[in-house]
């Protein structure tokens, strides 16, 4: 017998679309879990029809069959090789999860004022701890500048409200703190010092918190020095036990371009069944997945054309079918990304049980985006990286080909999403995207491009993807690096890169 409730929901969703339900559908059992997929396919089929269309039984059966046939193949069964003796299996897991707080917010003006004031206050403390590197004395509140005469050297700390270029080519910046607003001028001078400062000023972005030292000149502060909050030199934390951390991101399961064979080879490698460097595979004690585990539904216009699975629950079912074959001694930490079915605003909560159904394994940890992990004494800050789009767009010299450089700029600013509006944030009482604690490793994804660098002792890595090159990426000239992982050995303190495209 048909699921009347599901049929009624389909009729309700199609109302106003010009598509009517034929009476002969009364004997059709519409799978409830595929309702999103069925609706999307019906709309797609009748998009170019004129007038009223009628969805009959045979057409609907054909649509349901096409959905079943179009689903991603069932993953190949993975079994641990009998001659594979993983060292990590005999090592006791030692980890701590410090998840980013996900607070509720009112969303009104007062919420945003509180949010940005918290950002200023906390980053000010970081800057003041570095004040030994500045030429002037203690910072002044902006509202006290009106009491000083021209030529007085001052230091102010605040948030950038906006920047513009004057007719003479100087950069005029507005900056404010909790007390008032100031105008800061970066002169387009000819001396080496002036040129260096001017180039630095071109890398400033809206909403970041910085310190400026300069001299008062009428209504302006003529800048002579910039100080970012930055990170101190970070000593590497060494582990006495010889275990490793594997980093991946952006699976995009559900996409027609999901590279199932390559990802299955990765899972086989963890089980000692595939490829070389099996000794390294046997050391993997921790796996970090940096978001976008599925491709999602309705993330961008006409996405359904790019999907092999049009049902979000089915996408997550396939994900859990694949990820369950990670060896049970490997502790796996999974954050969401902008394609996952959680709130888009950051910080994002962990993937929920309603999405993952009855999938429960003790070695699988669903955690918020971002989260701070301590794994065998190695501290890892993991964030999906949605803000990289706005940072790459705003700072000269940044590109999608080198995501690690944009990550470095984020680290210098001590904020995971320094530009407000680049991606949606939750205006909570506490700005939970401030980088209070400096990690040993900063890990992101999102860009679909592998990249690595080091800054002040912090290893910066961007994981690639498991999705082939999309039409949008082709148009943009962006070349992703799918099927490549980074593995960090905590005792030897070194990275290895493994390519699963061979």
PyMOL commands that set and color helices and strands:
alter all, ss='L'
color gray80, all
select helices_A, chain A and resi 4-14+23-27+32-45+57-70+87-90+109-129+131-133+142-147+192-201+260-270+278-281+303-306+312-323+353-356+388-394+400-413+471-476
alter helices_A, ss='H'
color red, helices_A
select strands_A, chain A and resi 19-21+53-55+95-99+153-165+171-176+181-186+209-217+220-227+244-248+284-289+331-334+364-366+371-375+378-382+441-444+451-455+458-462+484-489+494-499
alter strands_A, ss='S'
color yellow, strands_A
deselect
rebuild
show_as cartoon
